[in-house]
Amino acid sequence: MKKIASVVIYTIGFFMSLTGLSFSCDYCMLSQGLSPLQTTTGIGLRVDERYTVLDKMYNGTEKVDNPGNEETHLTTQVTGFYAVNPDLTAFVVVPYVKRTMKEWDDVEGKFMEGKASGLGDIVLMGRYTFYRRHELDSTTIVAGQAGVKLPTGATNAKDDMGMYMDAHMQPGTGSYDYLLGLNLSHAIGRFTIATNLLYYINNEGKKGKTGMDTGDEKHQFGNMFSYDATGIYRIYPATPPGPTVSLALGVAGEWRDKEKIDGVTQDGSEGHVIYLNTGLLFIPHPQWIVELNYRPAIYHDLPANPTTGETQMGEDYKATLSVSHLF
């Protein structure tokens, strides 16, 4: 019984500290936040269904009129994880994406529409737990993450007018990018506080078959930083074992630097968005975990281009349904 209880507490702490960030910059990256779930075998599989909607325009922190522009990003993501040893876990993340866009064209006097779908950029990641402390009524874990994103997604999708869609609408980014993260989970009794930090180092996409095939341009997304701090409270039962139900509430944010095209910095492509992080976590059995995560955006700072005056589209909300099985 004690063994099962410790597994459940550990799983809740780390699962909530790393998940829910799958909701981040879907138009820039395909994955952010991996679940380093740990059991006696340390082998598992997780499936995420993520949905992001952007339907509002911003000039800095001010919401401005939207002529009807909208984007949606649906990602089905499969993550396999394997514990090499009690401290080191390896991950492989395989996403399949579906994106839609509708944008008003002043020149043509009509909406441009487009759809893109296919395999996204695969991520290889490792997590190392360098601090773990178990006491009678609390557990504290600190871990670091490092990984690489491979340019496996296509970059040549076109809209209904035959034009290449913007880089953030393509299934892939066309570049090898790197990820560094730090994770903290502290559980005491029925309450857990979880924090996740993840930094993306984005490189320039290559021209050609696997590159940002948008004419003669090379595109580079700005570096990005994602963070969250979330409290999780187990509402049932008072003490494990048995099925558990937990509620989560916290804040999360995404910051991104300016993008570049052919090495030229693009003003008005940077920004910062903060979300309210809410979630429901259900563990019917130590081998199964189900999570529902909803993140409405509560703050936008998306500067307009100072030269053209072009404003940016901001996220409305992100929603994720995740199911994990531990072998």
Contacts in CASP RR format, 6 or more apart in sequence:
PFRMAT RR
TARGET T0000
AUTHOR 0000-0000-0000
METHOD contacts of the structure
MODEL  1
MKKIASVVIYTIGFFMSLTGLSFSCDYCMLSQGLSPLQTTTGIGLRVDER
YTVLDKMYNGTEKVDNPGNEETHLTTQVTGFYAVNPDLTAFVVVPYVKRT
MKEWDDVEGKFMEGKASGLGDIVLMGRYTFYRRHELDSTTIVAGQAGVKL
PTGATNAKDDMGMYMDAHMQPGTGSYDYLLGLNLSHAIGRFTIATNLLYY
INNEGKKGKTGMDTGDEKHQFGNMFSYDATGIYRIYPATPPGPTVSLALG
VAGEWRDKEKIDGVTQDGSEGHVIYLNTGLLFIPHPQWIVELNYRPAIYH
DLPANPTTGETQMGEDYKATLSVSHLF
1 240 0 8 1.000
1 241 0 8 1.000
4 240 0 8 1.000
4 241 0 8 1.000
4 242 0 8 1.000
4 286 0 8 1.000
5 239 0 8 1.000
5 240 0 8 1.000
5 241 0 8 1.000
6 134 0 8 1.000
6 139 0 8 1.000
7 38 0 8 1.000
7 39 0 8 1.000
7 40 0 8 1.000
7 286 0 8 1.000
8 240 0 8 1.000
8 241 0 8 1.000
8 244 0 8 1.000
8 283 0 8 1.000
8 286 0 8 1.000
9 139 0 8 1.000
9 187 0 8 1.000
9 189 0 8 1.000
9 192 0 8 1.000
9 240 0 8 1.000
10 38 0 8 1.000
10 139 0 8 1.000
10 141 0 8 1.000
10 187 0 8 1.000
11 37 0 8 1.000
11 38 0 8 1.000
11 39 0 8 1.000
11 283 0 8 1.000
11 286 0 8 1.000
11 289 0 8 1.000
12 187 0 8 1.000
12 192 0 8 1.000
12 232 0 8 1.000
12 234 0 8 1.000
12 244 0 8 1.000
12 246 0 8 1.000
12 281 0 8 1.000
12 283 0 8 1.000
13 141 0 8 1.000
13 185 0 8 1.000
13 187 0 8 1.000
13 192 0 8 1.000
13 194 0 8 1.000
13 232 0 8 1.000
14 35 0 8 1.000
14 36 0 8 1.000
14 37 0 8 1.000
14 38 0 8 1.000
14 141 0 8 1.000
14 143 0 8 1.000
14 183 0 8 1.000
14 185 0 8 1.000
14 194 0 8 1.000
15 35 0 8 1.000
15 37 0 8 1.000
15 281 0 8 1.000
15 289 0 8 1.000
15 291 0 8 1.000
15 324 0 8 1.000
16 185 0 8 1.000
16 192 0 8 1.000
16 194 0 8 1.000
16 230 0 8 1.000
16 231 0 8 1.000
16 232 0 8 1.000
16 246 0 8 1.000
16 248 0 8 1.000
16 281 0 8 1.000
16 291 0 8 1.000
17 183 0 8 1.000
17 184 0 8 1.000
17 185 0 8 1.000
17 194 0 8 1.000
17 195 0 8 1.000
17 196 0 8 1.000
17 230 0 8 1.000
18 33 0 8 1.000
18 34 0 8 1.000
18 35 0 8 1.000
18 36 0 8 1.000
18 183 0 8 1.000
18 194 0 8 1.000
18 196 0 8 1.000
19 33 0 8 1.000
19 35 0 8 1.000
19 48 0 8 1.000
19 291 0 8 1.000
19 293 0 8 1.000
19 320 0 8 1.000
19 322 0 8 1.000
20 33 0 8 1.000
20 228 0 8 1.000
20 252 0 8 1.000
20 277 0 8 1.000
20 291 0 8 1.000
20 293 0 8 1.000
20 295 0 8 1.000
20 320 0 8 1.000
20 322 0 8 1.000
21 32 0 8 1.000
21 33 0 8 1.000
21 196 0 8 1.000
21 198 0 8 1.000
21 226 0 8 1.000
21 228 0 8 1.000
21 252 0 8 1.000
22 31 0 8 1.000
22 32 0 8 1.000
22 33 0 8 1.000
22 48 0 8 1.000
22 50 0 8 1.000
22 75 0 8 1.000
22 77 0 8 1.000
22 293 0 8 1.000
22 320 0 8 1.000
22 322 0 8 1.000
23 32 0 8 1.000
23 50 0 8 1.000
23 52 0 8 1.000
23 252 0 8 1.000
23 275 0 8 1.000
23 293 0 8 1.000
23 295 0 8 1.000
23 318 0 8 1.000
23 319 0 8 1.000
23 320 0 8 1.000
24 32 0 8 1.000
24 33 0 8 1.000
24 226 0 8 1.000
24 252 0 8 1.000
24 253 0 8 1.000
24 254 0 8 1.000
24 318 0 8 1.000
25 32 0 8 1.000
25 224 0 8 1.000
25 226 0 8 1.000
25 254 0 8 1.000
25 256 0 8 1.000
26 50 0 8 1.000
26 52 0 8 1.000
26 73 0 8 1.000
26 75 0 8 1.000
26 97 0 8 1.000
26 318 0 8 1.000
27 52 0 8 1.000
27 54 0 8 1.000
27 71 0 8 1.000
27 73 0 8 1.000
27 99 0 8 1.000
27 168 0 8 1.000
27 169 0 8 1.000
28 168 0 8 1.000
28 173 0 8 1.000
28 200 0 8 1.000
28 202 0 8 1.000
28 221 0 8 1.000
28 222 0 8 1.000
28 224 0 8 1.000
28 256 0 8 1.000
29 121 0 8 1.000
29 149 0 8 1.000
29 173 0 8 1.000
29 177 0 8 1.000
29 200 0 8 1.000
29 221 0 8 1.000
29 224 0 8 1.000
30 75 0 8 1.000
30 77 0 8 1.000
30 93 0 8 1.000
30 95 0 8 1.000
30 97 0 8 1.000
30 120 0 8 1.000
30 121 0 8 1.000
30 123 0 8 1.000
30 149 0 8 1.000
30 172 0 8 1.000
31 77 0 8 1.000
31 93 0 8 1.000
31 95 0 8 1.000
31 123 0 8 1.000
31 149 0 8 1.000
32 179 0 8 1.000
32 198 0 8 1.000
32 200 0 8 1.000
32 226 0 8 1.000
33 196 0 8 1.000
33 198 0 8 1.000
33 226 0 8 1.000
34 79 0 8 1.000
34 81 0 8 1.000
34 91 0 8 1.000
34 93 0 8 1.000
34 123 0 8 1.000
34 125 0 8 1.000
34 127 0 8 1.000
34 145 0 8 1.000
35 46 0 8 1.000
35 79 0 8 1.000
35 81 0 8 1.000
35 322 0 8 1.000
35 324 0 8 1.000
36 81 0 8 1.000
36 89 0 8 1.000
36 91 0 8 1.000
36 127 0 8 1.000
36 143 0 8 1.000
36 145 0 8 1.000
36 183 0 8 1.000
37 44 0 8 1.000
37 46 0 8 1.000
37 81 0 8 1.000
37 289 0 8 1.000
37 324 0 8 1.000
37 326 0 8 1.000
38 83 0 8 1.000
38 89 0 8 1.000
39 286 0 8 1.000
39 287 0 8 1.000
39 326 0 8 1.000
41 83 0 8 1.000
41 326 0 8 1.000
41 327 0 8 1.000
42 81 0 8 1.000
42 82 0 8 1.000
42 83 0 8 1.000
42 89 0 8 1.000
42 326 0 8 1.000
42 327 0 8 1.000
43 81 0 8 1.000
43 82 0 8 1.000
43 83 0 8 1.000
43 326 0 8 1.000
43 327 0 8 1.000
44 80 0 8 1.000
44 81 0 8 1.000
44 82 0 8 1.000
44 324 0 8 1.000
44 325 0 8 1.000
44 326 0 8 1.000
44 327 0 8 1.000
45 78 0 8 1.000
45 79 0 8 1.000
45 80 0 8 1.000
45 81 0 8 1.000
45 324 0 8 1.000
45 325 0 8 1.000
45 327 0 8 1.000
46 78 0 8 1.000
46 79 0 8 1.000
46 80 0 8 1.000
46 81 0 8 1.000
46 322 0 8 1.000
46 323 0 8 1.000
46 324 0 8 1.000
46 325 0 8 1.000
47 76 0 8 1.000
47 77 0 8 1.000
47 78 0 8 1.000
47 79 0 8 1.000
47 322 0 8 1.000
47 323 0 8 1.000
47 324 0 8 1.000
48 75 0 8 1.000
48 76 0 8 1.000
48 77 0 8 1.000
48 78 0 8 1.000
48 79 0 8 1.000
48 320 0 8 1.000
48 321 0 8 1.000
48 322 0 8 1.000
49 74 0 8 1.000
49 75 0 8 1.000
49 76 0 8 1.000
49 77 0 8 1.000
49 320 0 8 1.000
49 321 0 8 1.000
49 322 0 8 1.000
50 73 0 8 1.000
50 74 0 8 1.000
50 75 0 8 1.000
50 76 0 8 1.000
50 77 0 8 1.000
50 318 0 8 1.000
50 319 0 8 1.000
50 320 0 8 1.000
51 72 0 8 1.000
51 73 0 8 1.000
51 74 0 8 1.000
51 75 0 8 1.000
51 318 0 8 1.000
51 319 0 8 1.000
51 320 0 8 1.000
52 72 0 8 1.000
52 73 0 8 1.000
52 315 0 8 1.000
52 317 0 8 1.000
52 318 0 8 1.000
52 319 0 8 1.000
53 70 0 8 1.000
53 71 0 8 1.000
53 72 0 8 1.000
53 315 0 8 1.000
53 316 0 8 1.000
53 317 0 8 1.000
54 70 0 8 1.000
54 71 0 8 1.000
54 72 0 8 1.000
54 73 0 8 1.000
54 313 0 8 1.000
54 314 0 8 1.000
54 315 0 8 1.000
54 316 0 8 1.000
55 66 0 8 1.000
55 68 0 8 1.000
55 69 0 8 1.000
55 70 0 8 1.000
55 71 0 8 1.000
55 313 0 8 1.000
55 316 0 8 1.000
56 63 0 8 1.000
56 66 0 8 1.000
56 300 0 8 1.000
56 313 0 8 1.000
56 314 0 8 1.000
56 316 0 8 1.000
57 63 0 8 1.000
57 64 0 8 1.000
57 65 0 8 1.000
57 66 0 8 1.000
57 69 0 8 1.000
57 311 0 8 1.000
57 312 0 8 1.000
57 313 0 8 1.000
57 314 0 8 1.000
58 64 0 8 1.000
58 300 0 8 1.000
58 301 0 8 1.000
58 302 0 8 1.000
58 311 0 8 1.000
58 312 0 8 1.000
58 313 0 8 1.000
58 314 0 8 1.000
59 302 0 8 1.000
59 303 0 8 1.000
59 304 0 8 1.000
59 309 0 8 1.000
59 311 0 8 1.000
60 300 0 8 1.000
60 301 0 8 1.000
60 302 0 8 1.000
60 303 0 8 1.000
60 304 0 8 1.000
60 312 0 8 1.000
61 299 0 8 1.000
61 300 0 8 1.000
61 301 0 8 1.000
63 300 0 8 1.000
64 311 0 8 1.000
66 313 0 8 1.000
67 104 0 8 1.000
68 102 0 8 1.000
68 104 0 8 1.000
68 111 0 8 1.000
69 102 0 8 1.000
69 103 0 8 1.000
69 104 0 8 1.000
69 313 0 8 1.000
70 100 0 8 1.000
70 101 0 8 1.000
70 102 0 8 1.000
71 99 0 8 1.000
71 100 0 8 1.000
71 101 0 8 1.000
71 102 0 8 1.000
71 169 0 8 1.000
71 313 0 8 1.000
72 99 0 8 1.000
72 100 0 8 1.000
73 97 0 8 1.000
73 98 0 8 1.000
73 99 0 8 1.000
74 97 0 8 1.000
74 98 0 8 1.000
74 99 0 8 1.000
75 95 0 8 1.000
75 96 0 8 1.000
75 97 0 8 1.000
75 98 0 8 1.000
76 95 0 8 1.000
76 96 0 8 1.000
76 97 0 8 1.000
77 93 0 8 1.000
77 94 0 8 1.000
77 95 0 8 1.000
77 96 0 8 1.000
78 93 0 8 1.000
78 94 0 8 1.000
78 95 0 8 1.000
79 91 0 8 1.000
79 92 0 8 1.000
79 93 0 8 1.000
79 94 0 8 1.000
80 91 0 8 1.000
80 92 0 8 1.000
80 93 0 8 1.000
81 89 0 8 1.000
81 90 0 8 1.000
81 91 0 8 1.000
81 92 0 8 1.000
82 89 0 8 1.000
82 90 0 8 1.000
83 89 0 8 1.000
84 90 0 8 1.000
86 129 0 8 1.000
87 128 0 8 1.000
87 129 0 8 1.000
87 130 0 8 1.000
87 132 0 8 1.000
88 126 0 8 1.000
88 127 0 8 1.000
88 128 0 8 1.000
88 129 0 8 1.000
89 126 0 8 1.000
89 127 0 8 1.000
90 124 0 8 1.000
90 125 0 8 1.000
90 126 0 8 1.000
91 123 0 8 1.000
91 124 0 8 1.000
91 125 0 8 1.000
91 126 0 8 1.000
91 127 0 8 1.000
92 122 0 8 1.000
92 123 0 8 1.000
92 124 0 8 1.000
92 125 0 8 1.000
93 122 0 8 1.000
93 123 0 8 1.000
93 124 0 8 1.000
93 125 0 8 1.000
94 119 0 8 1.000
94 122 0 8 1.000
95 119 0 8 1.000
95 120 0 8 1.000
95 121 0 8 1.000
95 122 0 8 1.000
96 117 0 8 1.000
96 118 0 8 1.000
96 119 0 8 1.000
96 120 0 8 1.000
97 116 0 8 1.000
97 117 0 8 1.000
97 118 0 8 1.000
97 119 0 8 1.000
97 120 0 8 1.000
97 171 0 8 1.000
97 172 0 8 1.000
98 115 0 8 1.000
98 116 0 8 1.000
98 117 0 8 1.000
98 118 0 8 1.000
99 115 0 8 1.000
99 116 0 8 1.000
99 117 0 8 1.000
99 157 0 8 1.000
99 169 0 8 1.000
99 170 0 8 1.000
99 171 0 8 1.000
100 113 0 8 1.000
100 114 0 8 1.000
100 115 0 8 1.000
101 112 0 8 1.000
101 113 0 8 1.000
101 114 0 8 1.000
101 115 0 8 1.000
101 159 0 8 1.000
101 165 0 8 1.000
101 166 0 8 1.000
101 169 0 8 1.000
102 111 0 8 1.000
102 112 0 8 1.000
102 113 0 8 1.000
102 114 0 8 1.000
103 111 0 8 1.000
103 112 0 8 1.000
103 113 0 8 1.000
104 110 0 8 1.000
104 111 0 8 1.000
104 112 0 8 1.000
105 111 0 8 1.000
105 112 0 8 1.000
108 161 0 8 1.000
112 159 0 8 1.000
112 160 0 8 1.000
112 161 0 8 1.000
112 163 0 8 1.000
113 159 0 8 1.000
113 160 0 8 1.000
114 157 0 8 1.000
114 158 0 8 1.000
114 159 0 8 1.000
114 160 0 8 1.000
114 165 0 8 1.000
114 169 0 8 1.000
115 157 0 8 1.000
116 154 0 8 1.000
116 157 0 8 1.000
116 165 0 8 1.000
116 169 0 8 1.000
116 170 0 8 1.000
116 171 0 8 1.000
117 171 0 8 1.000
118 153 0 8 1.000
118 154 0 8 1.000
118 171 0 8 1.000
119 152 0 8 1.000
119 153 0 8 1.000
119 154 0 8 1.000
119 171 0 8 1.000
120 152 0 8 1.000
120 153 0 8 1.000
120 154 0 8 1.000
120 171 0 8 1.000
120 172 0 8 1.000
121 149 0 8 1.000
121 150 0 8 1.000
121 151 0 8 1.000
121 152 0 8 1.000
121 153 0 8 1.000
121 172 0 8 1.000
121 173 0 8 1.000
121 174 0 8 1.000
121 177 0 8 1.000
122 149 0 8 1.000
122 150 0 8 1.000
122 152 0 8 1.000
123 147 0 8 1.000
123 148 0 8 1.000
123 149 0 8 1.000
123 150 0 8 1.000
123 179 0 8 1.000
124 147 0 8 1.000
124 148 0 8 1.000
124 150 0 8 1.000
125 145 0 8 1.000
125 146 0 8 1.000
125 147 0 8 1.000
125 148 0 8 1.000
125 179 0 8 1.000
126 145 0 8 1.000
126 146 0 8 1.000
126 147 0 8 1.000
127 143 0 8 1.000
127 144 0 8 1.000
127 145 0 8 1.000
127 183 0 8 1.000
128 143 0 8 1.000
128 144 0 8 1.000
128 145 0 8 1.000
129 141 0 8 1.000
129 142 0 8 1.000
129 143 0 8 1.000
129 144 0 8 1.000
130 142 0 8 1.000
130 143 0 8 1.000
130 144 0 8 1.000
131 140 0 8 1.000
131 141 0 8 1.000
131 142 0 8 1.000
131 143 0 8 1.000
132 139 0 8 1.000
132 140 0 8 1.000
132 141 0 8 1.000
132 142 0 8 1.000
133 139 0 8 1.000
133 140 0 8 1.000
133 141 0 8 1.000
137 188 0 8 1.000
137 189 0 8 1.000
138 186 0 8 1.000
138 187 0 8 1.000
138 188 0 8 1.000
138 189 0 8 1.000
139 185 0 8 1.000
139 186 0 8 1.000
139 187 0 8 1.000
140 184 0 8 1.000
140 185 0 8 1.000
140 186 0 8 1.000
140 187 0 8 1.000
141 183 0 8 1.000
141 184 0 8 1.000
141 185 0 8 1.000
141 186 0 8 1.000
142 182 0 8 1.000
142 183 0 8 1.000
142 184 0 8 1.000
142 185 0 8 1.000
143 182 0 8 1.000
143 183 0 8 1.000
144 181 0 8 1.000
144 182 0 8 1.000
144 183 0 8 1.000
145 179 0 8 1.000
145 180 0 8 1.000
145 181 0 8 1.000
145 182 0 8 1.000
145 183 0 8 1.000
145 198 0 8 1.000
146 178 0 8 1.000
146 179 0 8 1.000
146 180 0 8 1.000
146 181 0 8 1.000
147 178 0 8 1.000
147 179 0 8 1.000
147 180 0 8 1.000
148 176 0 8 1.000
148 177 0 8 1.000
148 178 0 8 1.000
148 179 0 8 1.000
149 173 0 8 1.000
149 175 0 8 1.000
149 176 0 8 1.000
149 177 0 8 1.000
149 178 0 8 1.000
149 179 0 8 1.000
150 176 0 8 1.000
151 172 0 8 1.000
151 173 0 8 1.000
151 174 0 8 1.000
151 175 0 8 1.000
151 176 0 8 1.000
151 205 0 8 1.000
151 206 0 8 1.000
151 210 0 8 1.000
151 211 0 8 1.000
152 172 0 8 1.000
153 170 0 8 1.000
153 171 0 8 1.000
153 172 0 8 1.000
153 173 0 8 1.000
153 174 0 8 1.000
153 210 0 8 1.000
154 170 0 8 1.000
154 171 0 8 1.000
154 172 0 8 1.000
155 167 0 8 1.000
155 170 0 8 1.000
155 171 0 8 1.000
155 172 0 8 1.000
155 173 0 8 1.000
155 174 0 8 1.000
155 210 0 8 1.000
155 211 0 8 1.000
155 212 0 8 1.000
155 213 0 8 1.000
155 214 0 8 1.000
156 164 0 8 1.000
156 170 0 8 1.000
156 213 0 8 1.000
157 164 0 8 1.000
157 165 0 8 1.000
157 169 0 8 1.000
157 170 0 8 1.000
157 171 0 8 1.000
158 164 0 8 1.000
158 165 0 8 1.000
159 165 0 8 1.000
164 213 0 8 1.000
164 214 0 8 1.000
164 215 0 8 1.000
167 173 0 8 1.000
167 212 0 8 1.000
167 214 0 8 1.000
167 219 0 8 1.000
167 221 0 8 1.000
167 259 0 8 1.000
168 221 0 8 1.000
170 212 0 8 1.000
173 202 0 8 1.000
173 205 0 8 1.000
173 212 0 8 1.000
173 221 0 8 1.000
174 205 0 8 1.000
174 206 0 8 1.000
174 210 0 8 1.000
174 211 0 8 1.000
174 212 0 8 1.000
175 202 0 8 1.000
175 203 0 8 1.000
175 204 0 8 1.000
175 205 0 8 1.000
175 206 0 8 1.000
175 211 0 8 1.000
175 212 0 8 1.000
175 220 0 8 1.000
175 221 0 8 1.000
176 203 0 8 1.000
177 200 0 8 1.000
177 201 0 8 1.000
177 202 0 8 1.000
177 203 0 8 1.000
177 221 0 8 1.000
178 200 0 8 1.000
178 201 0 8 1.000
178 203 0 8 1.000
179 198 0 8 1.000
179 199 0 8 1.000
179 200 0 8 1.000
179 201 0 8 1.000
180 198 0 8 1.000
180 199 0 8 1.000
180 201 0 8 1.000
181 196 0 8 1.000
181 197 0 8 1.000
181 198 0 8 1.000
181 199 0 8 1.000
182 196 0 8 1.000
182 197 0 8 1.000
183 194 0 8 1.000
183 195 0 8 1.000
183 196 0 8 1.000
183 197 0 8 1.000
184 194 0 8 1.000
184 195 0 8 1.000
184 196 0 8 1.000
185 192 0 8 1.000
185 193 0 8 1.000
185 194 0 8 1.000
185 195 0 8 1.000
186 192 0 8 1.000
186 193 0 8 1.000
186 194 0 8 1.000
189 234 0 8 1.000
190 233 0 8 1.000
190 234 0 8 1.000
190 235 0 8 1.000
190 238 0 8 1.000
191 231 0 8 1.000
191 232 0 8 1.000
191 233 0 8 1.000
191 234 0 8 1.000
192 231 0 8 1.000
192 232 0 8 1.000
192 233 0 8 1.000
192 246 0 8 1.000
193 229 0 8 1.000
193 230 0 8 1.000
193 231 0 8 1.000
193 232 0 8 1.000
194 228 0 8 1.000
194 229 0 8 1.000
194 230 0 8 1.000
194 231 0 8 1.000
194 232 0 8 1.000
195 227 0 8 1.000
195 228 0 8 1.000
195 229 0 8 1.000
195 230 0 8 1.000
196 226 0 8 1.000
196 227 0 8 1.000
196 228 0 8 1.000
197 225 0 8 1.000
197 226 0 8 1.000
197 227 0 8 1.000
198 225 0 8 1.000
198 226 0 8 1.000
198 227 0 8 1.000
199 223 0 8 1.000
199 224 0 8 1.000
199 225 0 8 1.000
199 226 0 8 1.000
200 223 0 8 1.000
200 224 0 8 1.000
200 225 0 8 1.000
200 226 0 8 1.000
201 223 0 8 1.000
202 220 0 8 1.000
202 221 0 8 1.000
202 222 0 8 1.000
202 223 0 8 1.000
202 224 0 8 1.000
203 220 0 8 1.000
204 218 0 8 1.000
204 219 0 8 1.000
204 220 0 8 1.000
204 260 0 8 1.000
204 263 0 8 1.000
205 211 0 8 1.000
205 212 0 8 1.000
205 218 0 8 1.000
205 219 0 8 1.000
205 220 0 8 1.000
206 212 0 8 1.000
206 218 0 8 1.000
207 213 0 8 1.000
207 216 0 8 1.000
207 218 0 8 1.000
212 218 0 8 1.000
212 219 0 8 1.000
216 262 0 8 1.000
217 261 0 8 1.000
217 262 0 8 1.000
218 261 0 8 1.000
218 262 0 8 1.000
218 263 0 8 1.000
219 259 0 8 1.000
219 260 0 8 1.000
219 261 0 8 1.000
220 259 0 8 1.000
220 260 0 8 1.000
220 261 0 8 1.000
220 263 0 8 1.000
221 256 0 8 1.000
221 259 0 8 1.000
222 256 0 8 1.000
222 257 0 8 1.000
222 258 0 8 1.000
222 259 0 8 1.000
222 260 0 8 1.000
222 269 0 8 1.000
222 270 0 8 1.000
223 256 0 8 1.000
223 257 0 8 1.000
224 254 0 8 1.000
224 255 0 8 1.000
224 256 0 8 1.000
224 257 0 8 1.000
225 254 0 8 1.000
225 255 0 8 1.000
225 256 0 8 1.000
226 252 0 8 1.000
226 253 0 8 1.000
226 254 0 8 1.000
226 255 0 8 1.000
227 252 0 8 1.000
227 253 0 8 1.000
228 250 0 8 1.000
228 251 0 8 1.000
228 252 0 8 1.000
228 253 0 8 1.000
228 277 0 8 1.000
229 250 0 8 1.000
229 251 0 8 1.000
229 252 0 8 1.000
230 248 0 8 1.000
230 249 0 8 1.000
230 250 0 8 1.000
230 251 0 8 1.000
230 252 0 8 1.000
230 277 0 8 1.000
231 248 0 8 1.000
231 249 0 8 1.000
231 250 0 8 1.000
232 246 0 8 1.000
232 247 0 8 1.000
232 248 0 8 1.000
232 281 0 8 1.000
233 246 0 8 1.000
233 247 0 8 1.000
233 248 0 8 1.000
234 244 0 8 1.000
234 245 0 8 1.000
234 246 0 8 1.000
235 245 0 8 1.000
235 246 0 8 1.000
235 247 0 8 1.000
236 243 0 8 1.000
236 244 0 8 1.000
236 245 0 8 1.000
237 243 0 8 1.000
237 244 0 8 1.000
243 282 0 8 1.000
243 283 0 8 1.000
243 284 0 8 1.000
243 285 0 8 1.000
244 281 0 8 1.000
244 282 0 8 1.000
244 283 0 8 1.000
245 280 0 8 1.000
245 281 0 8 1.000
245 282 0 8 1.000
245 283 0 8 1.000
246 280 0 8 1.000
246 281 0 8 1.000
246 282 0 8 1.000
246 283 0 8 1.000
247 279 0 8 1.000
247 280 0 8 1.000
247 281 0 8 1.000
248 277 0 8 1.000
248 278 0 8 1.000
248 279 0 8 1.000
248 280 0 8 1.000
248 281 0 8 1.000
248 293 0 8 1.000
249 276 0 8 1.000
249 277 0 8 1.000
249 278 0 8 1.000
249 279 0 8 1.000
250 276 0 8 1.000
250 277 0 8 1.000
250 278 0 8 1.000
251 274 0 8 1.000
251 275 0 8 1.000
251 276 0 8 1.000
251 277 0 8 1.000
252 274 0 8 1.000
252 275 0 8 1.000
252 277 0 8 1.000
252 295 0 8 1.000
253 272 0 8 1.000
253 273 0 8 1.000
253 274 0 8 1.000
253 275 0 8 1.000
254 272 0 8 1.000
254 273 0 8 1.000
254 275 0 8 1.000
255 271 0 8 1.000
255 272 0 8 1.000
256 269 0 8 1.000
256 270 0 8 1.000
256 271 0 8 1.000
256 272 0 8 1.000
257 270 0 8 1.000
258 265 0 8 1.000
258 266 0 8 1.000
258 267 0 8 1.000
258 268 0 8 1.000
258 269 0 8 1.000
258 270 0 8 1.000
259 265 0 8 1.000
259 266 0 8 1.000
259 269 0 8 1.000
259 270 0 8 1.000
260 266 0 8 1.000
266 305 0 8 1.000
267 303 0 8 1.000
267 305 0 8 1.000
267 306 0 8 1.000
267 307 0 8 1.000
268 302 0 8 1.000
268 303 0 8 1.000
268 304 0 8 1.000
268 305 0 8 1.000
268 306 0 8 1.000
268 310 0 8 1.000
268 312 0 8 1.000
269 305 0 8 1.000
269 312 0 8 1.000
270 303 0 8 1.000
271 301 0 8 1.000
271 302 0 8 1.000
271 303 0 8 1.000
271 312 0 8 1.000
272 299 0 8 1.000
272 300 0 8 1.000
272 301 0 8 1.000
272 302 0 8 1.000
273 297 0 8 1.000
273 299 0 8 1.000
273 300 0 8 1.000
273 301 0 8 1.000
273 302 0 8 1.000
273 314 0 8 1.000
273 315 0 8 1.000
274 297 0 8 1.000
274 298 0 8 1.000
274 299 0 8 1.000
275 295 0 8 1.000
275 296 0 8 1.000
275 297 0 8 1.000
275 298 0 8 1.000
275 315 0 8 1.000
275 317 0 8 1.000
275 318 0 8 1.000
276 295 0 8 1.000
276 296 0 8 1.000
276 298 0 8 1.000
277 293 0 8 1.000
277 295 0 8 1.000
278 293 0 8 1.000
278 294 0 8 1.000
278 295 0 8 1.000
279 291 0 8 1.000
279 292 0 8 1.000
279 293 0 8 1.000
279 294 0 8 1.000
280 291 0 8 1.000
280 292 0 8 1.000
281 289 0 8 1.000
281 290 0 8 1.000
281 291 0 8 1.000
282 289 0 8 1.000
282 290 0 8 1.000
282 291 0 8 1.000
283 289 0 8 1.000
283 290 0 8 1.000
284 290 0 8 1.000
286 326 0 8 1.000
287 325 0 8 1.000
287 326 0 8 1.000
287 327 0 8 1.000
288 323 0 8 1.000
288 324 0 8 1.000
288 325 0 8 1.000
288 326 0 8 1.000
289 322 0 8 1.000
289 323 0 8 1.000
289 324 0 8 1.000
289 326 0 8 1.000
290 321 0 8 1.000
290 322 0 8 1.000
290 323 0 8 1.000
290 324 0 8 1.000
291 320 0 8 1.000
291 321 0 8 1.000
291 322 0 8 1.000
291 324 0 8 1.000
292 319 0 8 1.000
292 320 0 8 1.000
292 321 0 8 1.000
292 322 0 8 1.000
293 318 0 8 1.000
293 319 0 8 1.000
293 320 0 8 1.000
293 321 0 8 1.000
293 322 0 8 1.000
294 317 0 8 1.000
294 318 0 8 1.000
294 319 0 8 1.000
294 320 0 8 1.000
295 317 0 8 1.000
295 318 0 8 1.000
295 319 0 8 1.000
296 316 0 8 1.000
296 317 0 8 1.000
297 314 0 8 1.000
297 315 0 8 1.000
297 316 0 8 1.000
297 317 0 8 1.000
300 314 0 8 1.000
300 315 0 8 1.000
302 311 0 8 1.000
302 312 0 8 1.000
302 313 0 8 1.000
302 314 0 8 1.000
303 312 0 8 1.000
304 310 0 8 1.000
304 311 0 8 1.000
304 312 0 8 1.000
END
